[in-house]
Each structure stands twice: as structure tokens, then as C-alpha cells.
Amino acid sequence: MKALVITKAGGPEVLQVQEFEAQELKAGQVRIAVKAAGVNRSDILTRENPDAYGGQAEKATIPGLEVAGEILEVASDVSAFRVGDPVCALVAGGGYATEICVDARLCLPVPKGFSFVEAAALPEVLFTVWFNVFMQAKACAGEGLLIHGGTSGIGIMGLQMTKALGLNTFTTVGSDEKLRFINEHRLARVINYKKEDFQEVYKEEKINVILDMVGGDYTLKNMSLLAQKGRLVHINGMNGLKPQIDLWMLMSKQLTLTGSLLKPQDVTVKHQIAQDLQARVWPLLENGRVRVFVDQTFDLADAAAAHRLMESSAHIGKIVLNV
């Protein structure tokens, strides 16, 4: 098999394609011939600091958290899938490769009508949004949800999915082009945060849940904006991991501040997410109410260019590798 390897901590130039021995298939697993792999910001963190962000040690030098492809081999104790089935899967690293062995509980069928590129854009964003918005924050239909970074992979998919499930959606973006995209597809009420202050613009709205990947000085603004018993959920801290908070605001409004990392969650948790997604979100994908927006695709050998695009934040939607 071939895989794209982080040869050392550093910039995109440290990514190189290398030959590897095929992995041993273990009990409970399936072997997937990878056709496409999603690119995520976590992959950049892994590249910059493999020891801290690599996840499972044996996969630490191969990034990639989501794949789509065809099943090549099935362990004897797996009955849910057969050889030849098209699937997408959440993985804890190792996705930038021509094949991978995956716990079958973390595989989902490719939605009807979806290409492998589209399917590879699903697992990481859908698992992340479902776990944080619905399992952690316990968001309900009729509540208001603000997702910062509305044209990121998380943003676009999260806004579509939650709106389809009955939430009132709000977002922030960093350019007029991105603002036009959100409005064109009617994903949410939106502002360009470089021109307007979201705390001021949305202060009259009832916002119950905020999904934040910014951190830093956004934290106090988020807390101020939340309604009584609001929930602030962090999935990153791009502008700072040690923000200031107001304990009086926290107590008087009975706010909940939480956050998570998806990669280290136990497989039983991820399996529950997969079951929820197949029951609640897969029908939305297959009837067209939730779509995949792919900004660009790159060949596996051109993953460095994919990482540079991700770092620029100029993309709208997902970045995917063709394998």
C-alpha cells in the first residue's frame, strides 16, 4: 500500500508518499480500498506536531480522519458489511493512504447517489456536529444555534443539518464572497465579522447554543450573547486557548461551557454517533435536503497543496484528496 507520511514536524513540504506493508486485519474490522480522503484542520495540527496530535501511535505519521471507498476484506466476526460495499468511515488517523483497516462500527454506507469524494467529506464533520450540538449541548428543534466559521466544512454541513432538524441558524463569515454563499443557499442569518460585530447584531436574537472554533476574545462575547441556560461548546481555539470568562455571567445566566475532542472518544461513543447519523441524517442526505459542498480536490501526492489551501482559509466547503 501507499500512504502519505509526515516525515517530520513542519510545513506542508514534509508530506511525502511512501510504500508500506498492508495492515493486518483484526477482529471487528474491515479493510477499505480508499478512493477519497477528507482534509481537516486537525491534519495540519498533526503535521505540525505529530507527537501531540497523532492519535494512535502506529498511525501517528499518516494523517487523515475520514475516508470513503470499497470494502476489500471483512473480518470473520463482522456481519454488517460485505466485500465490495461502498462505505465511508471515521478513522483516528491513517486516512491518507490507498487502503486502511477500520473498526466496522465506524463505517457507514455511502449515501445513495453520492460519489466517493462527496462521501469522504461526511464523517468528520457529521460526527463532530452531532456529538457536540446534539449529544453535548442537547440542542432541540426550535432553539437558536450560532456556528462560527459558516463556510468551513463544519460550518456548511452543521448549518444544513441543524436547520433541517428544526433549529434556527446563525453564523459568521470573514468575507463578502462567503456571506453571499450563505445567503444564496439560505443556510443561516449571516454577518461578515470583519465589518460587523456579531455580539451587537445578534443581541436581540434568542441563541441557545453556540458551536465555537475560535476561542480567545470570542468567549466573553459568546457568553454575553447566549440566552438563559445557554450552552457554549468549543471544538477549537484558533484565536487562543486560555480566554477570560465572567463567572457572574456564567452563574446568573446558568450557562454551560463545554468542549470536546472527537478523536480520543471511546469507540462505543463513536458507534452511537454513527447509529444516530444513519437514522437521522442519512435520509436528509439521500433526499437532497443536506448537500456536500467540495471546494477543491487534490491527488494524494498533492496533499501539500491541499494543506496550503486549508491554512489560507480561502476555501468554501470541504477539501478532499483523490486516492
C-alpha positions as CSV (number, residue, x, y, z in Angstrom):
1,M,0.0,0.0,0.0
2,K,1.0,3.6,-0.4
3,A,0.4,6.3,2.2
4,L,1.2,10.0,2.6
5,V,3.6,10.4,5.5
6,I,4.5,13.2,7.8
7,T,8.3,12.8,7.6
8,K,8.9,15.3,10.4
9,A,7.1,18.1,12.2
10,G,6.9,21.1,9.8
11,G,5.1,22.8,6.9
12,P,3.3,21.1,4.0
13,E,6.6,20.3,2.4
14,V,7.2,17.5,4.9
15,L,4.4,15.4,3.4
16,Q,5.7,12.5,1.2
17,V,4.2,9.4,-0.4
18,Q,5.8,6.2,0.8
19,E,5.3,2.4,0.4
20,F,4.1,0.4,3.4
21,E,3.2,-3.2,4.2
22,A,-0.5,-3.8,4.2
23,Q,-2.0,-3.7,7.7
24,E,-3.1,-6.8,9.5
25,L,-6.9,-7.1,9.6
26,K,-8.1,-7.6,13.2
27,A,-11.3,-8.9,14.7
28,G,-14.2,-6.4,14.2
29,Q,-12.5,-4.7,11.3
30,V,-13.0,-4.2,7.5
31,R,-10.3,-3.4,5.0
32,I,-11.2,-0.5,2.8
33,A,-9.6,0.4,-0.6
34,V,-9.6,4.1,-0.1
35,K,-10.9,6.1,-3.1
36,A,-11.0,9.5,-1.4
37,A,-10.0,11.1,2.0
38,G,-11.2,14.3,3.6
39,V,-8.7,17.0,4.6
40,N,-9.3,18.6,8.0
41,R,-7.7,21.3,10.1
42,S,-6.7,18.7,12.6
43,D,-4.5,17.2,9.9
44,I,-2.5,20.4,9.9
45,L,-2.1,20.2,13.7
46,T,-0.9,16.6,13.3
47,R,1.6,17.6,10.7
48,E,2.9,20.5,12.8
49,N,3.2,18.4,16.0
50,P,2.8,14.7,15.2
51,D,3.6,13.6,18.8
52,A,0.8,15.6,20.3
53,Y,-1.9,15.2,17.6
54,G,-1.1,11.8,16.1
55,G,-3.8,9.8,17.9
56,Q,-3.0,6.1,17.8
57,A,0.8,5.7,17.9
58,E,1.0,3.3,15.0
59,K,-0.8,5.8,12.7
60,A,0.8,8.9,14.1
61,T,2.8,9.7,10.9
62,I,-0.1,9.2,8.5
63,P,-2.8,11.9,8.8
64,G,-6.4,11.6,7.7
65,L,-9.5,11.3,9.8
66,E,-12.2,10.3,7.2
67,V,-12.2,8.1,4.1
68,A,-14.5,6.6,1.5
69,G,-14.0,3.6,-0.6
70,E,-14.9,-0.1,-1.3
71,I,-14.5,-2.9,1.2
72,L,-11.8,-5.3,0.2
73,E,-11.9,-7.7,3.2
74,V,-14.2,-8.4,6.2
75,A,-13.2,-10.0,9.5
76,S,-15.0,-13.2,10.3
77,D,-16.9,-11.7,13.1
78,V,-18.3,-8.7,11.1
79,S,-21.8,-9.3,9.6
80,A,-22.9,-5.7,8.8
81,F,-20.8,-5.4,5.6
82,R,-19.6,-7.5,2.7
83,V,-16.7,-7.3,0.2
84,G,-17.5,-4.7,-2.4
85,D,-19.7,-2.5,-0.3
86,P,-19.2,1.3,-0.8
87,V,-18.6,2.9,2.6
88,C,-17.3,6.0,4.3
89,A,-15.7,5.8,7.7
90,L,-14.4,7.9,10.6
91,V,-10.8,7.0,11.5
92,A,-8.3,8.1,14.1
93,G,-5.5,8.8,11.6
94,G,-4.1,6.9,8.6
95,G,-6.7,8.1,6.1
96,Y,-4.2,9.5,3.5
97,A,-3.5,6.0,2.2
98,T,-4.5,3.6,-0.6
99,E,-6.1,1.2,2.0
100,I,-6.9,1.2,5.7
101,C,-8.3,-1.3,8.3
102,V,-11.2,0.3,10.2
103,D,-13.5,-0.8,13.0
104,A,-16.6,-1.8,11.2
105,R,-18.7,0.1,13.8
106,L,-17.4,3.3,12.5
107,C,-18.4,2.6,8.9
108,L,-21.5,3.9,7.2
109,P,-22.8,3.1,3.7
110,V,-22.1,5.7,1.1
111,P,-25.4,7.6,0.7
112,K,-27.4,6.8,-2.4
113,G,-26.3,9.0,-5.3
114,F,-23.1,10.2,-3.6
115,S,-19.6,9.9,-5.2
116,F,-16.7,8.7,-3.1
117,V,-15.4,12.3,-3.0
118,E,-18.7,13.5,-1.6
119,A,-18.8,10.6,0.9
120,A,-15.3,11.3,2.1
121,A,-16.4,14.8,3.1
122,L,-19.0,13.5,5.5
123,P,-17.7,11.6,8.6
124,E,-15.5,14.1,10.5
125,V,-17.9,17.0,10.1
126,L,-21.1,15.0,10.8
127,F,-19.7,13.1,13.8
128,T,-18.3,16.4,15.2
129,V,-21.5,18.4,14.8
130,W,-23.8,15.6,16.1
131,F,-21.6,14.9,19.1
132,N,-21.2,18.5,20.1
133,V,-24.5,20.1,19.2
134,F,-26.9,17.2,19.9
135,M,-25.2,15.0,22.5
136,Q,-23.1,17.5,24.4
137,A,-25.3,20.7,24.1
138,K,-28.6,18.7,23.8
139,A,-29.9,21.2,21.2
140,C,-33.6,20.9,20.4
141,A,-35.8,21.9,17.5
142,G,-36.9,25.5,17.8
143,E,-33.7,26.6,19.6
144,G,-31.3,29.1,18.1
145,L,-27.8,27.9,17.1
146,L,-24.8,30.0,16.2
147,I,-21.9,28.4,14.4
148,H,-18.9,30.5,13.8
149,G,-17.0,29.9,10.5
150,G,-20.1,29.2,8.5
151,T,-18.3,28.3,5.2
152,S,-15.9,25.8,6.8
153,G,-16.6,22.1,6.3
154,I,-18.1,22.1,9.8
155,G,-20.0,25.3,9.2
156,I,-21.7,24.4,6.0
157,M,-22.6,20.9,7.0
158,G,-23.5,21.9,10.5
159,L,-25.8,24.7,9.4
160,Q,-27.6,22.5,6.9
161,M,-28.1,19.6,9.2
162,T,-29.3,21.5,12.2
163,K,-31.6,23.7,10.1
164,A,-33.1,20.6,8.5
165,L,-33.6,19.2,12.1
166,G,-35.5,22.3,13.1
167,L,-33.0,24.7,14.7
168,N,-32.9,28.4,13.9
169,T,-29.4,29.0,12.5
170,F,-27.0,31.9,12.7
171,T,-23.4,32.2,11.5
172,T,-20.3,34.5,11.0
173,V,-18.0,34.5,8.0
174,G,-14.9,36.5,7.0
175,S,-15.6,37.8,3.5
176,D,-18.5,39.2,1.4
177,E,-18.0,36.2,-1.0
178,K,-18.6,33.8,1.9
179,L,-21.6,35.9,3.0
180,R,-23.1,35.7,-0.4
181,F,-22.6,31.9,-0.4
182,I,-24.5,31.5,2.9
183,N,-27.3,33.8,1.7
184,E,-27.5,32.1,-1.7
185,H,-28.0,28.7,-0.1
186,R,-30.2,30.0,2.7
187,L,-28.1,28.3,5.4
188,A,-28.5,30.9,8.1
189,R,-28.7,34.5,9.1
190,V,-25.2,35.7,8.5
191,I,-22.8,38.6,9.0
192,N,-19.3,39.4,7.9
193,Y,-17.4,39.6,11.2
194,K,-14.8,41.9,9.7
195,K,-17.5,44.5,9.0
196,E,-20.0,43.9,11.8
197,D,-19.8,42.8,15.5
198,F,-21.8,39.6,15.9
199,Q,-22.4,40.3,19.6
200,E,-24.1,43.6,18.6
201,V,-26.0,42.3,15.5
202,Y,-27.4,39.2,17.2
203,K,-28.1,40.6,20.6
204,E,-31.9,40.6,20.1
205,E,-32.0,37.0,18.8
206,K,-32.6,34.1,21.1
207,I,-29.4,32.0,20.8
208,N,-29.4,28.9,22.9
209,V,-26.3,27.1,21.6
210,I,-23.0,28.3,20.1
211,L,-20.6,26.0,18.4
212,D,-17.2,27.8,18.5
213,M,-13.8,27.0,17.0
214,V,-12.3,30.5,17.6
215,G,-11.9,30.8,21.4
216,G,-9.9,33.8,22.6
217,D,-11.8,37.0,22.8
218,Y,-14.9,35.4,21.3
219,T,-15.6,33.6,24.5
220,L,-16.9,36.5,26.5
221,K,-18.9,37.7,23.5
222,N,-20.4,34.3,23.1
223,M,-21.3,34.1,26.8
224,S,-22.9,37.6,26.6
225,L,-25.0,36.6,23.6
226,L,-26.3,33.3,24.9
227,A,-29.9,33.1,26.3
228,Q,-30.6,31.9,29.8
229,K,-29.4,28.4,30.3
230,G,-27.4,28.7,27.0
231,R,-24.7,26.2,26.1
232,L,-21.3,27.2,24.6
233,V,-19.4,24.3,23.0
234,H,-15.8,24.6,22.0
235,I,-14.2,22.4,19.3
236,N,-11.0,24.5,18.7
237,G,-9.3,27.7,19.9
238,M,-7.8,29.2,16.8
239,N,-7.5,32.7,18.5
240,G,-6.5,31.4,21.9
241,L,-6.9,28.5,24.2
242,K,-6.9,30.5,27.5
243,P,-9.7,33.0,27.3
244,Q,-11.1,35.1,30.1
245,I,-14.6,34.3,31.3
246,D,-17.1,36.1,33.5
247,L,-18.2,33.9,36.4
248,W,-21.0,36.2,37.4
249,M,-22.4,36.0,33.9
250,L,-21.9,32.2,34.0
251,M,-23.8,31.8,37.3
252,S,-26.6,34.4,36.7
253,K,-27.5,33.1,33.3
254,Q,-26.9,29.4,34.3
255,L,-24.7,28.9,31.3
256,T,-22.9,25.7,30.4
257,L,-19.4,25.9,28.9
258,T,-18.1,22.7,27.5
259,G,-16.0,21.3,24.6
260,S,-14.6,18.1,23.2
261,L,-12.0,16.4,21.0
262,L,-13.6,13.8,18.8
263,K,-10.5,11.7,18.1
264,P,-10.0,10.3,21.7
265,Q,-13.6,9.4,22.3
266,D,-14.2,5.8,23.0
267,V,-15.3,3.7,20.1
268,T,-18.7,2.9,21.8
269,V,-19.4,6.7,21.8
270,K,-18.5,7.0,18.1
271,H,-20.6,3.9,17.3
272,Q,-23.6,5.6,18.9
273,I,-23.0,8.7,16.8
274,A,-22.8,6.6,13.7
275,Q,-26.1,4.9,14.5
276,D,-27.8,8.3,15.2
277,L,-26.4,9.7,11.9
278,Q,-27.6,6.8,9.9
279,A,-31.1,7.1,11.4
280,R,-31.5,10.9,11.4
281,V,-29.1,12.4,8.9
282,W,-28.7,9.8,6.1
283,P,-32.3,10.3,5.0
284,L,-31.6,14.1,4.7
285,L,-28.5,13.4,2.5
286,E,-30.4,11.0,0.3
287,N,-33.4,13.3,-0.3
288,G,-31.2,16.3,-1.0
289,R,-32.0,18.4,2.0
290,V,-28.4,18.3,3.1
291,R,-25.7,18.6,0.4
292,V,-22.0,18.3,0.3
293,F,-20.0,21.3,-1.0
294,V,-16.5,20.5,-2.1
295,D,-14.2,23.4,-2.7
296,Q,-11.3,21.5,-4.4
297,T,-9.9,18.1,-4.8
298,F,-6.3,17.1,-5.0
299,D,-4.4,13.9,-5.8
300,L,-2.8,12.2,-2.8
301,A,0.7,13.3,-4.0
302,D,-0.5,16.9,-4.0
303,A,-1.7,16.9,-0.4
304,A,0.8,19.7,0.4
305,A,-1.2,22.0,-1.9
306,A,-4.4,20.9,-0.1
307,H,-2.9,21.8,3.3
308,R,-1.8,25.2,2.0
309,L,-5.4,25.9,0.8
310,M,-6.7,24.8,4.2
311,E,-4.2,27.1,6.0
312,S,-5.3,30.0,3.9
313,S,-9.0,29.7,5.0
314,A,-9.9,30.8,1.4
315,H,-11.9,27.7,0.7
316,I,-15.7,27.3,0.9
317,G,-16.7,23.8,2.0
318,K,-14.5,20.7,2.1
319,I,-11.1,19.9,0.6
320,V,-10.8,16.3,-0.5
321,L,-7.9,14.0,-1.7
322,N,-8.5,11.7,-4.6
323,V,-6.7,8.4,-3.8
